[in-house]
Each structure stands twice: as C-alpha cells, then as structure tokens.
C-alpha cells in the first residue's frame, strides 16, 4: 500500500490520535492491526487484554516501555472482523494532556506499532470489506458536517443507501451487457434474444436514474458547503443590521454613516437544518473613494457567485431602485434567486400594508432588520428556495465531486450506447460503451479502483481517521 510516497504494509500495527489534536478532557488513541492487542498489552497494567471479549471496555494504566506510568486509561477491545478496520483494534481513552498523548504514542511505537498515515484506518476498512469506497468517504463528510442536512446526506451515504442504488444500476448494466455478449456469441445464427427496442428502453431507464443523481450534485454541494446568500443594496439601507439579526451576533459594524462596510463580512448559521453563508457586502453606489470602490468591486464579485440575493432598499424612500436592473436581467437557470426586502418598516407611519407578490417575478417583503418584523417570512422563503424541490432528509443526493464526475462519465457512455442501438450499430460497439458505463459507476463504490485512486482519496483524510 503506497501513500504519500511511502510503502505501508497491511501487516503493520498502526497507531494514531483519533480525537482532535490539542488539549482536552479526553483523548482517544486508536491502535489497529493483527498485533494490536499484543502491542498495547506490552504497556498495559490491568486485566489481560488478550483474554477479554470483543466490544468491552476496561480500566487500567498505560505505561512506557520501561514501566513508567503515563496515565490511567480505559482500553476498549474490538476483535476482528467486528471492528472499524476489520482488524483487531484497541482504543485507549486517556486524559487529554498533549504530553500524555505524545508519550503514549512514543511508547506504542517503541512497543512495535508505527504512526498511521492519513486516512489509513479508513483505507483498511475499505480493503478489509467493512465499507465500500463511497461509504468510507462518507466518514469524512460526517466529521465535517456543519448542518443537519449535510449530516443526513452523509449518514445516508455511510449507511450504504447510495451504494445500493449504484449497485442496482450496475446489476442492470451487467445484465444488459450479458445480452449483448450473448448476441455476439450467436452472431452467425439467425437468433434474436432480445429486441433493440427493449434494450433501448432498459438503457434509457437506467440513464434517467444516473442523470437524476448527477443533477442532484448542484444541490448536494451547497447543502454540504452552505448556501451562499449575498446581502446587497445601496449604502445605509440596513444590510449590516440584517446580517447581525440573522446571525444573532454583532458581527458587522452598524452606523448611520453611508459606506461604513467597505469589505465583505461573512457569517454562517444553520436555519431549518440548512447551513447558510450570509455575506454582507459594501453599499453599491458611484464613488471616488478608492478604498470604497475596492469594496464595491468585491461586493459585485460575491453577488455574482451567490445562490440567493437579498436586495435591500429603504422602505421610507419614495424611489430606490439601485442596481435592480443588474439583478433582474439575469434570467438563466443558474442565476441567483433575488428577494427584494423593503427594509426599515419600523419607521413607516401607521399600519404597514402587506406587499402583493402575485404578479412579481422578484418576491418583495416588507421587513425591519432592526426589530425582526417580516424576517421569519423571508427565512421561510429562502429555505424553500435552498431546497429547490430536494429533501436532504429523505432523498439520495450526490455531494462528492469525484462521484459527480464518475456519474457524468457513466451517463455519457450510456448515451452513446443508446445512440448506437438506435443507429443499428453492431453489438460489440454497443457493448464497449456499456462496459465503460460499468467502469465509471464502479469507480464510485470501489468495485473498480487503483492504488493511485485510493492514495489520492485517503491522502485528504486526517491521521487517525
């Protein structure tokens, strides 16, 4: 096994800190390999670890190779194959002193272990058949999840639901390919095993599922990374006040002086299970101030990359359409969705009249960023827009760029196979495209893989994972 330019043996006993580095209440050191229990036993004072059953935890002391007591510890035993890696594994729960962690790792190395490489525990779990590649990658996504939506998508992938769907698709394609191969075997005889119309229907049905998964990536990526929401408008319309209200924190300076915000200020929060990245931008106006112009340039950049734009205007002003044409002219499917917020409703005299959105392409809301009036309605609207018909709590959604690329390549191969069938091309040419589709789908789960691919994937994992 080659990783980071080194060759690692699967027979080695490996050790690493499995909890975040630094000082804490508890630190866990994971030890895995055929000799994991024997290696830890050389440093253990307590019950005989080799005689203990799997999935049990025991109190004792961990020492260095010379018998010096490093710490009181809890050793949890996981015997193969019922462990994360599929190997004998011991997890040592110690006090979270950095010195204790370092001394324990040094002692384990002296006892015969070596420090694990990045992602090596997960890589062994894959090699030993505990998880397929897609499930293994989901471990990293679970650890990195910053919202309920991202967590649910990663959990569904780790549970194997995504892999089962892909394996079902591959089974269909294997059957498809077998019919083509059978036709090739009897090409000299006037025998038709299945008509082309049926093959085309099967291929199109499979392609529809693959395309649906591929198209879900745009939603999956933002669920995983956060929905970018740009707060835009002229100076002094309440953009920074709105950011502070949404985040529940005084992140941005609020002032009556126009042009206070000159740089991009960003903050994240989870709303209704979805992570939003709210971006407060400099007020958009013509100015000769060099620094403010730089801020406006940055503002336009972030506005152009946002998925949602909250365009604020002053409800107390009779006319305020700053930059409205630049936003509303963008009608492409990938264009950001714009919500017009008439801010400072708290300063309007008398009762506020609800805004009629029945004939408006850009929904308009009367709000007060200062008091919170109307903000809940805006939050409901942007949450609905963020979902765009997807349900991360129930739906299979692609979140991994590697998976998306493989699925796209598989869809392209299937499209060529369908075109070849319709054009009446020989079965061997059709079969080649079907085999390519099988290859690309297999790359997602690891049914098809290479050492280079595995090294690339697991090198991004942290040590101890």
SULGI-V720496 format. One record per residue. N is the residue number from 0. RES is the residue in three letters. PSI is psi as a letter, one per 20 degrees, with the letter a starting at -180 (999 if undefined). Layout:
# SULGI-V720496
n | res | psi
N | RES | PSI
N | RES | PSI
This chain:
# SULGI-V720496
n | res | psi
0 | UNK | p
1 | UNK | p
2 | UNK | p
3 | UNK | k
4 | UNK | j
5 | UNK | q
6 | UNK | o
7 | UNK | p
8 | UNK | p
9 | UNK | i
10 | UNK | i
11 | UNK | q
12 | UNK | p
13 | UNK | q
14 | UNK | q
15 | UNK | q
16 | UNK | p
17 | UNK | i
18 | UNK | r
19 | UNK | q
20 | UNK | q
21 | UNK | a
22 | UNK | p
23 | UNK | r
24 | UNK | g
25 | UNK | q
26 | UNK | q
27 | UNK | p
28 | UNK | p
29 | UNK | p
30 | UNK | p
31 | UNK | q
32 | UNK | r
33 | UNK | h
34 | UNK | k
35 | UNK | g
36 | UNK | g
37 | UNK | h
38 | UNK | g
39 | UNK | h
40 | UNK | h
41 | UNK | i
42 | UNK | j
43 | UNK | p
44 | UNK | o
45 | UNK | b
46 | UNK | q
47 | UNK | o
48 | UNK | h
49 | UNK | h
50 | UNK | i
51 | UNK | q
52 | UNK | r
53 | UNK | q
54 | UNK | l
55 | UNK | q
56 | UNK | q
57 | UNK | p
58 | UNK | p
59 | UNK | b
60 | UNK | q
61 | UNK | p
62 | UNK | r
63 | UNK | a
64 | UNK | i
65 | UNK | j
66 | UNK | j
67 | UNK | p
68 | UNK | o
69 | UNK | g
70 | UNK | q
71 | UNK | q
72 | UNK | r
73 | UNK | p
74 | UNK | p
75 | UNK | p
76 | UNK | p
77 | UNK | o
78 | UNK | q
79 | UNK | q
80 | UNK | j
81 | UNK | l
82 | UNK | r
83 | UNK | g
84 | UNK | i
85 | UNK | j
86 | UNK | r
87 | UNK | p
88 | UNK | q
89 | UNK | p
90 | UNK | p
91 | UNK | o
92 | UNK | o
93 | UNK | r
94 | UNK | q
95 | UNK | k
96 | UNK | p
97 | UNK | h
98 | UNK | g
99 | UNK | g
100 | UNK | g
101 | UNK | g
102 | UNK | h
103 | UNK | g
104 | UNK | g
105 | UNK | g
106 | UNK | h
107 | UNK | h
108 | UNK | g
109 | UNK | h
110 | UNK | i
111 | UNK | i
112 | UNK | r
113 | UNK | q
114 | UNK | p
115 | UNK | q
116 | UNK | r
117 | UNK | p
118 | UNK | j
119 | UNK | h
120 | UNK | g
121 | UNK | h
122 | UNK | g
123 | UNK | h
124 | UNK | h
125 | UNK | g
126 | UNK | h
127 | UNK | j
128 | UNK | j
129 | UNK | h
130 | UNK | q
131 | UNK | a
132 | UNK | g
133 | UNK | g
134 | UNK | h
135 | UNK | g
136 | UNK | h
137 | UNK | h
138 | UNK | g
139 | UNK | h
140 | UNK | h
141 | UNK | g
142 | UNK | h
143 | UNK | i
144 | UNK | p
145 | UNK | j
146 | UNK | r
147 | UNK | g
148 | UNK | g
149 | UNK | h
150 | UNK | g
151 | UNK | h
152 | UNK | g
153 | UNK | h
154 | UNK | g
155 | UNK | h
156 | UNK | g
157 | UNK | h
158 | UNK | i
159 | UNK | j
160 | UNK | g
161 | UNK | g
162 | UNK | h
163 | UNK | h
164 | UNK | g
165 | UNK | h
166 | UNK | h
167 | UNK | g
168 | UNK | g
169 | UNK | h
170 | UNK | g
171 | UNK | g
172 | UNK | h
173 | UNK | g
174 | UNK | g
175 | UNK | g
176 | UNK | h
177 | UNK | h
178 | UNK | h
179 | UNK | g
180 | UNK | h
181 | UNK | h
182 | UNK | h
183 | UNK | h
184 | UNK | h
185 | UNK | k
186 | UNK | h
187 | UNK | i
188 | UNK | q
189 | UNK | m
190 | UNK | p
191 | UNK | o
192 | UNK | h
193 | UNK | p
194 | UNK | q
195 | UNK | h
196 | UNK | h
197 | UNK | g
198 | UNK | g
199 | UNK | g
200 | UNK | g
201 | UNK | g
202 | UNK | g
203 | UNK | h
204 | UNK | g
205 | UNK | g
206 | UNK | h
207 | UNK | g
208 | UNK | g
209 | UNK | g
210 | UNK | h
211 | UNK | g
212 | UNK | g
213 | UNK | g
214 | UNK | i
215 | UNK | i
216 | UNK | h
217 | UNK | h
218 | UNK | g
219 | UNK | h
220 | UNK | g
221 | UNK | h
222 | UNK | h
223 | UNK | g
224 | UNK | i
225 | UNK | q
226 | UNK | o
227 | UNK | p
228 | UNK | o
229 | UNK | p
230 | UNK | o
231 | UNK | r
232 | UNK | a
233 | UNK | r
234 | UNK | q
235 | UNK | k
236 | UNK | i
237 | UNK | k
238 | UNK | g
239 | UNK | h
240 | UNK | g
241 | UNK | g
242 | UNK | g
243 | UNK | h
244 | UNK | g
245 | UNK | h
246 | UNK | i
247 | UNK | k
248 | UNK | q
249 | UNK | m
250 | UNK | h
251 | UNK | q
252 | UNK | p
253 | UNK | p
254 | UNK | q
255 | UNK | i
256 | UNK | p
257 | UNK | q
258 | UNK | j
259 | UNK | g
260 | UNK | o
261 | UNK | i
262 | UNK | r
263 | UNK | p
264 | UNK | p
265 | UNK | q
266 | UNK | q
267 | UNK | q
268 | UNK | q
269 | UNK | p
270 | UNK | p
271 | UNK | k
272 | UNK | j
273 | UNK | p
274 | UNK | p
275 | UNK | p
276 | UNK | n
277 | UNK | p
278 | UNK | o
279 | UNK | p
280 | UNK | r
281 | UNK | q
282 | UNK | p
283 | UNK | o
284 | UNK | r
285 | UNK | p
286 | UNK | q
287 | UNK | i
288 | UNK | o
289 | UNK | g
290 | UNK | g
291 | UNK | h
292 | UNK | h
293 | UNK | g
294 | UNK | h
295 | UNK | h
296 | UNK | g
297 | UNK | h
298 | UNK | g
299 | UNK | h
300 | UNK | g
301 | UNK | h
302 | UNK | g
303 | UNK | h
304 | UNK | i
305 | UNK | q
306 | UNK | h
307 | UNK | p
308 | UNK | p
309 | UNK | o
310 | UNK | o
311 | UNK | p
312 | UNK | r
313 | UNK | o
314 | UNK | i
315 | UNK | i
316 | UNK | q
317 | UNK | h
318 | UNK | p
319 | UNK | n
320 | UNK | k
321 | UNK | p
322 | UNK | j
323 | UNK | g
324 | UNK | h
325 | UNK | h
326 | UNK | g
327 | UNK | i
328 | UNK | i
329 | UNK | o
330 | UNK | j
331 | UNK | q
332 | UNK | h
333 | UNK | j
334 | UNK | q
335 | UNK | q
336 | UNK | p
337 | UNK | p
338 | UNK | p
339 | UNK | o
340 | UNK | o
341 | UNK | n
342 | UNK | r
343 | UNK | k
344 | UNK | h
345 | UNK | i
346 | UNK | i
347 | UNK | q
348 | UNK | q
349 | UNK | a
350 | UNK | q
351 | UNK | p
352 | UNK | p
353 | UNK | q
354 | UNK | p
355 | UNK | o
356 | UNK | j
357 | UNK | h
358 | UNK | k
359 | UNK | p
360 | UNK | h
361 | UNK | o
362 | UNK | p
363 | UNK | p
364 | UNK | p
365 | UNK | o
366 | UNK | r
367 | UNK | o
368 | UNK | h
369 | UNK | g
370 | UNK | i
371 | UNK | i
372 | UNK | p
373 | UNK | i
374 | UNK | h
375 | UNK | h
376 | UNK | h
377 | UNK | g
378 | UNK | g
379 | UNK | h
380 | UNK | g
381 | UNK | h
382 | UNK | g
383 | UNK | g
384 | UNK | h
385 | UNK | h
386 | UNK | h
387 | UNK | l
388 | UNK | i
389 | UNK | q
390 | UNK | n
391 | UNK | i
392 | UNK | i
393 | UNK | h
394 | UNK | q
395 | UNK | o
396 | UNK | p
397 | UNK | p
398 | UNK | i
399 | UNK | p
400 | UNK | h
401 | UNK | g
402 | UNK | g
403 | UNK | g
404 | UNK | g
405 | UNK | g
406 | UNK | h
407 | UNK | g
408 | UNK | h
409 | UNK | h
410 | UNK | h
411 | UNK | g
412 | UNK | g
413 | UNK | h
414 | UNK | g
415 | UNK | h
416 | UNK | g
417 | UNK | g
418 | UNK | h
419 | UNK | h
420 | UNK | g
421 | UNK | h
422 | UNK | i
423 | UNK | k
424 | UNK | q
425 | UNK | q
426 | UNK | h
427 | UNK | h
428 | UNK | h
429 | UNK | g
430 | UNK | h
431 | UNK | g
432 | UNK | h
433 | UNK | g
434 | UNK | h
435 | UNK | g
436 | UNK | g
437 | UNK | g
438 | UNK | g
439 | UNK | g
440 | UNK | h
441 | UNK | h
442 | UNK | h
443 | UNK | g
444 | UNK | i
445 | UNK | j
446 | UNK | h
447 | UNK | p
448 | UNK | r
449 | UNK | r
450 | UNK | h
451 | UNK | g
452 | UNK | g
453 | UNK | g
454 | UNK | h
455 | UNK | g
456 | UNK | g
457 | UNK | i
458 | UNK | h
459 | UNK | i
460 | UNK | q
461 | UNK | q
462 | UNK | p
463 | UNK | i
464 | UNK | 999
